[in-house]
Amino acid sequence: MTIIATDGLCMVADSACFQNDLMFPCVHPKIARAPDGTLVGASGASGDGVVLREWVRRGMDFERPPELSFRDTAADRSILWLWLRGENDVHMGDCTMAHWPVPIPTTIGRGGEFMNGLLSAGMPLSEAVALTILRTPYLGGLPQIERLRPALSEVAD
């Protein structure tokens, strides 16, 4: 399971994967950066998440959408994804590759209701996801935190 959230400037996710109720660190980060600098994170079937991340890293060509295992939005394991397109410009998408604007902050995946409560109470995004990971079954690992634009210290390196 996964949690993905954004405050319009950063995107965060947990960093654990589960199979047969066994938790292990994800081989690849759950949030991917497209060549244009935008960020995408997905919640749902792990295999489809991997396919979506590779499609994002290749440039998100909507004329050539990724081939997902679950293509019906009614399927329990079909993916939802968040796309941080620019500052305070967030879209949600589904397995059909349709996408639409959503309010900020936005959370998808496991523990979303708990995390939305923390964000509504004013908790910073990184702290809210860390607490949500601790309090929600099938989330784990350290938070992955990606900024839409790198911090100045990261640019200087």
PyMOL commands that place a pseudoatom at each C-alpha (Angstrom):
pseudoatom trace, name=CA, resn=MET, resi=1, chain=A, elem=C, hetatm=0, pos=[0.000, 0.000, 0.000]
pseudoatom trace, name=CA, resn=THR, resi=2, chain=A, elem=C, hetatm=0, pos=[1.047, 3.577, -0.392]
pseudoatom trace, name=CA, resn=ILE, resi=3, chain=A, elem=C, hetatm=0, pos=[0.321, 7.101, 0.676]
pseudoatom trace, name=CA, resn=ILE, resi=4, chain=A, elem=C, hetatm=0, pos=[1.047, 10.003, -1.682]
pseudoatom trace, name=CA, resn=ALA, resi=5, chain=A, elem=C, hetatm=0, pos=[0.423, 13.622, -0.683]
pseudoatom trace, name=CA, resn=THR, resi=6, chain=A, elem=C, hetatm=0, pos=[1.292, 17.113, -1.852]
pseudoatom trace, name=CA, resn=ASP, resi=7, chain=A, elem=C, hetatm=0, pos=[1.046, 20.621, -0.486]
pseudoatom trace, name=CA, resn=GLY, resi=8, chain=A, elem=C, hetatm=0, pos=[1.513, 22.201, -3.924]
pseudoatom trace, name=CA, resn=LEU, resi=9, chain=A, elem=C, hetatm=0, pos=[5.290, 22.580, -3.531]
pseudoatom trace, name=CA, resn=CYS, resi=10, chain=A, elem=C, hetatm=0, pos=[6.459, 19.148, -2.325]
pseudoatom trace, name=CA, resn=MET, resi=11, chain=A, elem=C, hetatm=0, pos=[5.278, 15.578, -2.780]
pseudoatom trace, name=CA, resn=VAL, resi=12, chain=A, elem=C, hetatm=0, pos=[5.714, 12.876, -0.128]
pseudoatom trace, name=CA, resn=ALA, resi=13, chain=A, elem=C, hetatm=0, pos=[5.252, 9.098, 0.032]
pseudoatom trace, name=CA, resn=ASP, resi=14, chain=A, elem=C, hetatm=0, pos=[6.061, 6.190, 2.283]
pseudoatom trace, name=CA, resn=SER, resi=15, chain=A, elem=C, hetatm=0, pos=[8.944, 3.951, 1.194]
pseudoatom trace, name=CA, resn=ALA, resi=16, chain=A, elem=C, hetatm=0, pos=[7.802, 0.402, 1.929]
pseudoatom trace, name=CA, resn=CYS, resi=17, chain=A, elem=C, hetatm=0, pos=[6.317, -2.284, -0.288]
pseudoatom trace, name=CA, resn=PHE, resi=18, chain=A, elem=C, hetatm=0, pos=[4.207, -5.219, 0.821]
pseudoatom trace, name=CA, resn=GLN, resi=19, chain=A, elem=C, hetatm=0, pos=[3.718, -8.677, -0.568]
pseudoatom trace, name=CA, resn=ASN, resi=20, chain=A, elem=C, hetatm=0, pos=[1.809, -11.415, 1.278]
pseudoatom trace, name=CA, resn=ASP, resi=21, chain=A, elem=C, hetatm=0, pos=[1.733, -9.128, 4.354]
pseudoatom trace, name=CA, resn=LEU, resi=22, chain=A, elem=C, hetatm=0, pos=[5.547, -8.921, 4.353]
pseudoatom trace, name=CA, resn=MET, resi=23, chain=A, elem=C, hetatm=0, pos=[7.023, -5.413, 4.381]
pseudoatom trace, name=CA, resn=PHE, resi=24, chain=A, elem=C, hetatm=0, pos=[10.277, -4.613, 2.575]
pseudoatom trace, name=CA, resn=PRO, resi=25, chain=A, elem=C, hetatm=0, pos=[11.992, -1.426, 1.326]
pseudoatom trace, name=CA, resn=CYS, resi=26, chain=A, elem=C, hetatm=0, pos=[10.935, -0.337, -2.161]
pseudoatom trace, name=CA, resn=VAL, resi=27, chain=A, elem=C, hetatm=0, pos=[13.551, -0.945, -4.809]
pseudoatom trace, name=CA, resn=HIS, resi=28, chain=A, elem=C, hetatm=0, pos=[12.558, 2.279, -6.589]
pseudoatom trace, name=CA, resn=PRO, resi=29, chain=A, elem=C, hetatm=0, pos=[11.197, 5.483, -5.034]
pseudoatom trace, name=CA, resn=LYS, resi=30, chain=A, elem=C, hetatm=0, pos=[7.405, 5.826, -5.249]
pseudoatom trace, name=CA, resn=ILE, resi=31, chain=A, elem=C, hetatm=0, pos=[7.631, 9.398, -6.575]
pseudoatom trace, name=CA, resn=ALA, resi=32, chain=A, elem=C, hetatm=0, pos=[9.160, 9.977, -10.010]
pseudoatom trace, name=CA, resn=ARG, resi=33, chain=A, elem=C, hetatm=0, pos=[10.394, 13.194, -11.594]
pseudoatom trace, name=CA, resn=ALA, resi=34, chain=A, elem=C, hetatm=0, pos=[9.544, 13.769, -15.252]
pseudoatom trace, name=CA, resn=PRO, resi=35, chain=A, elem=C, hetatm=0, pos=[12.148, 15.367, -17.563]
pseudoatom trace, name=CA, resn=ASP, resi=36, chain=A, elem=C, hetatm=0, pos=[10.235, 18.682, -17.291]
pseudoatom trace, name=CA, resn=GLY, resi=37, chain=A, elem=C, hetatm=0, pos=[10.708, 18.660, -13.486]
pseudoatom trace, name=CA, resn=THR, resi=38, chain=A, elem=C, hetatm=0, pos=[7.123, 17.782, -12.563]
pseudoatom trace, name=CA, resn=LEU, resi=39, chain=A, elem=C, hetatm=0, pos=[6.464, 15.055, -9.970]
pseudoatom trace, name=CA, resn=VAL, resi=40, chain=A, elem=C, hetatm=0, pos=[4.186, 11.998, -10.097]
pseudoatom trace, name=CA, resn=GLY, resi=41, chain=A, elem=C, hetatm=0, pos=[3.380, 9.491, -7.360]
pseudoatom trace, name=CA, resn=ALA, resi=42, chain=A, elem=C, hetatm=0, pos=[0.969, 6.548, -7.592]
pseudoatom trace, name=CA, resn=SER, resi=43, chain=A, elem=C, hetatm=0, pos=[-1.049, 4.465, -5.170]
pseudoatom trace, name=CA, resn=GLY, resi=44, chain=A, elem=C, hetatm=0, pos=[-2.393, 1.024, -6.045]
pseudoatom trace, name=CA, resn=ALA, resi=45, chain=A, elem=C, hetatm=0, pos=[-0.954, -2.103, -7.639]
pseudoatom trace, name=CA, resn=SER, resi=46, chain=A, elem=C, hetatm=0, pos=[2.837, -2.109, -7.256]
pseudoatom trace, name=CA, resn=GLY, resi=47, chain=A, elem=C, hetatm=0, pos=[3.504, -3.422, -10.760]
pseudoatom trace, name=CA, resn=ASP, resi=48, chain=A, elem=C, hetatm=0, pos=[1.376, -0.708, -12.341]
pseudoatom trace, name=CA, resn=GLY, resi=49, chain=A, elem=C, hetatm=0, pos=[3.151, 1.864, -10.161]
pseudoatom trace, name=CA, resn=VAL, resi=50, chain=A, elem=C, hetatm=0, pos=[6.498, 0.749, -11.589]
pseudoatom trace, name=CA, resn=VAL, resi=51, chain=A, elem=C, hetatm=0, pos=[5.155, 0.954, -15.164]
pseudoatom trace, name=CA, resn=LEU, resi=52, chain=A, elem=C, hetatm=0, pos=[3.724, 4.430, -14.517]
pseudoatom trace, name=CA, resn=ARG, resi=53, chain=A, elem=C, hetatm=0, pos=[7.001, 5.705, -12.978]
pseudoatom trace, name=CA, resn=GLU, resi=54, chain=A, elem=C, hetatm=0, pos=[8.985, 4.533, -16.019]
pseudoatom trace, name=CA, resn=TRP, resi=55, chain=A, elem=C, hetatm=0, pos=[6.487, 6.245, -18.321]
pseudoatom trace, name=CA, resn=VAL, resi=56, chain=A, elem=C, hetatm=0, pos=[6.878, 9.449, -16.274]
pseudoatom trace, name=CA, resn=ARG, resi=57, chain=A, elem=C, hetatm=0, pos=[10.689, 9.289, -16.453]
pseudoatom trace, name=CA, resn=ARG, resi=58, chain=A, elem=C, hetatm=0, pos=[10.443, 8.885, -20.246]
pseudoatom trace, name=CA, resn=GLY, resi=59, chain=A, elem=C, hetatm=0, pos=[8.441, 12.110, -20.563]
pseudoatom trace, name=CA, resn=MET, resi=60, chain=A, elem=C, hetatm=0, pos=[4.745, 11.292, -20.009]
pseudoatom trace, name=CA, resn=ASP, resi=61, chain=A, elem=C, hetatm=0, pos=[3.740, 10.885, -23.651]
pseudoatom trace, name=CA, resn=PHE, resi=62, chain=A, elem=C, hetatm=0, pos=[-0.069, 10.788, -23.412]
pseudoatom trace, name=CA, resn=GLU, resi=63, chain=A, elem=C, hetatm=0, pos=[-0.191, 9.649, -27.058]
pseudoatom trace, name=CA, resn=ARG, resi=64, chain=A, elem=C, hetatm=0, pos=[1.593, 6.472, -25.861]
pseudoatom trace, name=CA, resn=PRO, resi=65, chain=A, elem=C, hetatm=0, pos=[0.106, 5.723, -22.430]
pseudoatom trace, name=CA, resn=PRO, resi=66, chain=A, elem=C, hetatm=0, pos=[1.627, 3.022, -20.227]
pseudoatom trace, name=CA, resn=GLU, resi=67, chain=A, elem=C, hetatm=0, pos=[0.181, -0.484, -20.453]
pseudoatom trace, name=CA, resn=LEU, resi=68, chain=A, elem=C, hetatm=0, pos=[-1.278, -1.125, -17.019]
pseudoatom trace, name=CA, resn=SER, resi=69, chain=A, elem=C, hetatm=0, pos=[-2.537, -4.454, -15.660]
pseudoatom trace, name=CA, resn=PHE, resi=70, chain=A, elem=C, hetatm=0, pos=[-5.649, -2.924, -14.123]
pseudoatom trace, name=CA, resn=ARG, resi=71, chain=A, elem=C, hetatm=0, pos=[-7.463, -0.742, -16.675]
pseudoatom trace, name=CA, resn=ASP, resi=72, chain=A, elem=C, hetatm=0, pos=[-10.858, -0.554, -14.987]
pseudoatom trace, name=CA, resn=THR, resi=73, chain=A, elem=C, hetatm=0, pos=[-11.321, 2.157, -12.366]
pseudoatom trace, name=CA, resn=ALA, resi=74, chain=A, elem=C, hetatm=0, pos=[-13.683, -0.166, -10.485]
pseudoatom trace, name=CA, resn=ALA, resi=75, chain=A, elem=C, hetatm=0, pos=[-10.850, -2.653, -9.874]
pseudoatom trace, name=CA, resn=ASP, resi=76, chain=A, elem=C, hetatm=0, pos=[-9.708, -2.504, -6.277]
pseudoatom trace, name=CA, resn=ARG, resi=77, chain=A, elem=C, hetatm=0, pos=[-6.032, -2.473, -7.253]
pseudoatom trace, name=CA, resn=SER, resi=78, chain=A, elem=C, hetatm=0, pos=[-6.227, 0.059, -10.103]
pseudoatom trace, name=CA, resn=ILE, resi=79, chain=A, elem=C, hetatm=0, pos=[-3.903, 2.997, -9.568]
pseudoatom trace, name=CA, resn=LEU, resi=80, chain=A, elem=C, hetatm=0, pos=[-4.591, 6.590, -8.673]
pseudoatom trace, name=CA, resn=TRP, resi=81, chain=A, elem=C, hetatm=0, pos=[-1.796, 9.069, -9.205]
pseudoatom trace, name=CA, resn=LEU, resi=82, chain=A, elem=C, hetatm=0, pos=[-0.981, 12.638, -8.261]
pseudoatom trace, name=CA, resn=TRP, resi=83, chain=A, elem=C, hetatm=0, pos=[0.820, 14.946, -10.669]
pseudoatom trace, name=CA, resn=LEU, resi=84, chain=A, elem=C, hetatm=0, pos=[2.450, 18.069, -9.228]
pseudoatom trace, name=CA, resn=ARG, resi=85, chain=A, elem=C, hetatm=0, pos=[2.607, 20.047, -12.478]
pseudoatom trace, name=CA, resn=GLY, resi=86, chain=A, elem=C, hetatm=0, pos=[3.757, 23.375, -11.080]
pseudoatom trace, name=CA, resn=GLU, resi=87, chain=A, elem=C, hetatm=0, pos=[3.455, 25.404, -7.916]
pseudoatom trace, name=CA, resn=ASN, resi=88, chain=A, elem=C, hetatm=0, pos=[-0.056, 24.842, -6.558]
pseudoatom trace, name=CA, resn=ASP, resi=89, chain=A, elem=C, hetatm=0, pos=[-1.083, 23.015, -9.756]
pseudoatom trace, name=CA, resn=VAL, resi=90, chain=A, elem=C, hetatm=0, pos=[-2.010, 19.440, -8.830]
pseudoatom trace, name=CA, resn=HIS, resi=91, chain=A, elem=C, hetatm=0, pos=[-3.917, 16.892, -10.885]
pseudoatom trace, name=CA, resn=MET, resi=92, chain=A, elem=C, hetatm=0, pos=[-5.147, 13.434, -9.934]
pseudoatom trace, name=CA, resn=GLY, resi=93, chain=A, elem=C, hetatm=0, pos=[-5.218, 10.666, -12.524]
pseudoatom trace, name=CA, resn=ASP, resi=94, chain=A, elem=C, hetatm=0, pos=[-6.470, 7.115, -12.774]
pseudoatom trace, name=CA, resn=CYS, resi=95, chain=A, elem=C, hetatm=0, pos=[-5.749, 3.919, -14.714]
pseudoatom trace, name=CA, resn=THR, resi=96, chain=A, elem=C, hetatm=0, pos=[-7.442, 5.330, -17.836]
pseudoatom trace, name=CA, resn=MET, resi=97, chain=A, elem=C, hetatm=0, pos=[-4.760, 8.077, -17.877]
pseudoatom trace, name=CA, resn=ALA, resi=98, chain=A, elem=C, hetatm=0, pos=[-7.459, 10.722, -17.503]
pseudoatom trace, name=CA, resn=HIS, resi=99, chain=A, elem=C, hetatm=0, pos=[-6.463, 13.482, -15.076]
pseudoatom trace, name=CA, resn=TRP, resi=100, chain=A, elem=C, hetatm=0, pos=[-8.186, 16.449, -13.463]
pseudoatom trace, name=CA, resn=PRO, resi=101, chain=A, elem=C, hetatm=0, pos=[-7.310, 19.307, -11.070]
pseudoatom trace, name=CA, resn=VAL, resi=102, chain=A, elem=C, hetatm=0, pos=[-7.710, 18.684, -7.327]
pseudoatom trace, name=CA, resn=PRO, resi=103, chain=A, elem=C, hetatm=0, pos=[-7.585, 20.920, -4.244]
pseudoatom trace, name=CA, resn=ILE, resi=104, chain=A, elem=C, hetatm=0, pos=[-4.411, 21.459, -2.247]
pseudoatom trace, name=CA, resn=PRO, resi=105, chain=A, elem=C, hetatm=0, pos=[-3.323, 19.812, -0.012]
pseudoatom trace, name=CA, resn=THR, resi=106, chain=A, elem=C, hetatm=0, pos=[-4.268, 16.470, -1.519]
pseudoatom trace, name=CA, resn=THR, resi=107, chain=A, elem=C, hetatm=0, pos=[-3.684, 12.940, -0.250]
pseudoatom trace, name=CA, resn=ILE, resi=108, chain=A, elem=C, hetatm=0, pos=[-4.352, 9.584, -1.913]
pseudoatom trace, name=CA, resn=GLY, resi=109, chain=A, elem=C, hetatm=0, pos=[-3.853, 6.057, -0.684]
pseudoatom trace, name=CA, resn=ARG, resi=110, chain=A, elem=C, hetatm=0, pos=[-3.834, 4.349, 2.667]
pseudoatom trace, name=CA, resn=GLY, resi=111, chain=A, elem=C, hetatm=0, pos=[-4.239, 6.606, 5.714]
pseudoatom trace, name=CA, resn=GLY, resi=112, chain=A, elem=C, hetatm=0, pos=[-5.498, 9.540, 3.642]
pseudoatom trace, name=CA, resn=GLU, resi=113, chain=A, elem=C, hetatm=0, pos=[-8.264, 10.536, 6.050]
pseudoatom trace, name=CA, resn=PHE, resi=114, chain=A, elem=C, hetatm=0, pos=[-5.844, 10.582, 9.003]
pseudoatom trace, name=CA, resn=MET, resi=115, chain=A, elem=C, hetatm=0, pos=[-3.276, 12.587, 7.043]
pseudoatom trace, name=CA, resn=ASN, resi=116, chain=A, elem=C, hetatm=0, pos=[-5.855, 15.089, 5.761]
pseudoatom trace, name=CA, resn=GLY, resi=117, chain=A, elem=C, hetatm=0, pos=[-6.849, 15.718, 9.391]
pseudoatom trace, name=CA, resn=LEU, resi=118, chain=A, elem=C, hetatm=0, pos=[-3.228, 16.417, 10.340]
pseudoatom trace, name=CA, resn=LEU, resi=119, chain=A, elem=C, hetatm=0, pos=[-2.785, 18.778, 7.388]
pseudoatom trace, name=CA, resn=SER, resi=120, chain=A, elem=C, hetatm=0, pos=[-6.071, 20.557, 8.186]
pseudoatom trace, name=CA, resn=ALA, resi=121, chain=A, elem=C, hetatm=0, pos=[-4.821, 21.047, 11.740]
pseudoatom trace, name=CA, resn=GLY, resi=122, chain=A, elem=C, hetatm=0, pos=[-1.746, 22.818, 10.343]
pseudoatom trace, name=CA, resn=MET, resi=123, chain=A, elem=C, hetatm=0, pos=[0.917, 20.101, 10.602]
pseudoatom trace, name=CA, resn=PRO, resi=124, chain=A, elem=C, hetatm=0, pos=[3.667, 20.454, 7.972]
pseudoatom trace, name=CA, resn=LEU, resi=125, chain=A, elem=C, hetatm=0, pos=[3.529, 17.914, 5.125]
pseudoatom trace, name=CA, resn=SER, resi=126, chain=A, elem=C, hetatm=0, pos=[6.719, 16.005, 6.004]
pseudoatom trace, name=CA, resn=GLU, resi=127, chain=A, elem=C, hetatm=0, pos=[5.701, 15.633, 9.669]
pseudoatom trace, name=CA, resn=ALA, resi=128, chain=A, elem=C, hetatm=0, pos=[2.149, 14.628, 8.736]
pseudoatom trace, name=CA, resn=VAL, resi=129, chain=A, elem=C, hetatm=0, pos=[3.308, 11.827, 6.433]
pseudoatom trace, name=CA, resn=ALA, resi=130, chain=A, elem=C, hetatm=0, pos=[5.835, 10.562, 9.008]
pseudoatom trace, name=CA, resn=LEU, resi=131, chain=A, elem=C, hetatm=0, pos=[3.107, 10.344, 11.674]
pseudoatom trace, name=CA, resn=THR, resi=132, chain=A, elem=C, hetatm=0, pos=[0.673, 8.761, 9.213]
pseudoatom trace, name=CA, resn=ILE, resi=133, chain=A, elem=C, hetatm=0, pos=[3.267, 6.087, 8.365]
pseudoatom trace, name=CA, resn=LEU, resi=134, chain=A, elem=C, hetatm=0, pos=[3.644, 5.296, 12.075]
pseudoatom trace, name=CA, resn=ARG, resi=135, chain=A, elem=C, hetatm=0, pos=[-0.110, 5.107, 12.714]
pseudoatom trace, name=CA, resn=THR, resi=136, chain=A, elem=C, hetatm=0, pos=[-1.426, 3.337, 9.603]
pseudoatom trace, name=CA, resn=PRO, resi=137, chain=A, elem=C, hetatm=0, pos=[-1.191, -0.385, 8.751]
pseudoatom trace, name=CA, resn=TYR, resi=138, chain=A, elem=C, hetatm=0, pos=[0.509, -1.244, 5.449]
pseudoatom trace, name=CA, resn=LEU, resi=139, chain=A, elem=C, hetatm=0, pos=[2.588, 1.932, 5.342]
pseudoatom trace, name=CA, resn=GLY, resi=140, chain=A, elem=C, hetatm=0, pos=[6.240, 1.891, 6.294]
pseudoatom trace, name=CA, resn=GLY, resi=141, chain=A, elem=C, hetatm=0, pos=[9.764, 3.120, 5.871]
pseudoatom trace, name=CA, resn=LEU, resi=142, chain=A, elem=C, hetatm=0, pos=[11.017, 6.666, 5.956]
pseudoatom trace, name=CA, resn=PRO, resi=143, chain=A, elem=C, hetatm=0, pos=[9.094, 9.348, 4.072]
pseudoatom trace, name=CA, resn=GLN, resi=144, chain=A, elem=C, hetatm=0, pos=[10.246, 10.082, 0.541]
pseudoatom trace, name=CA, resn=ILE, resi=145, chain=A, elem=C, hetatm=0, pos=[10.149, 13.866, 0.153]
pseudoatom trace, name=CA, resn=GLU, resi=146, chain=A, elem=C, hetatm=0, pos=[10.557, 15.461, -3.273]
pseudoatom trace, name=CA, resn=ARG, resi=147, chain=A, elem=C, hetatm=0, pos=[10.511, 19.191, -3.932]
pseudoatom trace, name=CA, resn=LEU, resi=148, chain=A, elem=C, hetatm=0, pos=[9.077, 20.614, -7.131]
pseudoatom trace, name=CA, resn=ARG, resi=149, chain=A, elem=C, hetatm=0, pos=[12.149, 22.822, -7.317]
pseudoatom trace, name=CA, resn=PRO, resi=150, chain=A, elem=C, hetatm=0, pos=[15.420, 21.774, -5.620]
pseudoatom trace, name=CA, resn=ALA, resi=151, chain=A, elem=C, hetatm=0, pos=[16.553, 23.748, -2.578]
pseudoatom trace, name=CA, resn=LEU, resi=152, chain=A, elem=C, hetatm=0, pos=[19.391, 26.215, -3.238]
pseudoatom trace, name=CA, resn=SER, resi=153, chain=A, elem=C, hetatm=0, pos=[21.795, 23.972, -1.306]
pseudoatom trace, name=CA, resn=GLU, resi=154, chain=A, elem=C, hetatm=0, pos=[20.947, 21.091, -3.670]
pseudoatom trace, name=CA, resn=VAL, resi=155, chain=A, elem=C, hetatm=0, pos=[21.551, 23.255, -6.768]
pseudoatom trace, name=CA, resn=ALA, resi=156, chain=A, elem=C, hetatm=0, pos=[25.001, 24.364, -5.508]
pseudoatom trace, name=CA, resn=ASP, resi=157, chain=A, elem=C, hetatm=0, pos=[26.271, 20.767, -5.218]
for i in range(1, 157): cmd.bond("trace and resi %d" % i, "trace and resi %d" % (i + 1))
show_as sticks, trace
zoom trace
